[in-house]
Amino acid sequence: MTCLFFTADWCSVCRTVRPLIEKLQATGYEIRIVNTDQEKEFSAKFNVTALPTTIILQDSRELKRFVGKISEGTLRTLLTKKIVEYKIY
C-alpha cells in the first residue's frame, strides 16, 4: 500500500499533521508527501481540492481518502492491513 499526503506550506492543519506523517515515513511506511503548490498537475490528477488530503492507494487504485486531520492509529491500521475491496469511481 502507498499513501499520498497532499499538503502546502501555508496550511496550518497540514503543519500539525506533517510530523505524524514524517514519523511514519521514518519507521518504514511508504508515504509520499506532495506539496500542492509545487506539484499542481499531480494534485489535480487526484482531484485534491482541500488540505490536507490523505489518499491510500493499492495497486495504483484509490481505496480511501481523508480530508483534514487523520490520526496516527487510523493511518497505521490502513497501511498495515490488506484491503481487498476497491472503491470504484
Buried (B, 14 or more C-beta within 10 A) or exposed (E): BBBBBBBBEEBEBBEEBBEBBEEBBEEEBEBBBBBBEEBEEBBEEBEBEEBBBBBBBBEEEBBBBBBEEBEEEEBBEBBEEEEEEEEEE
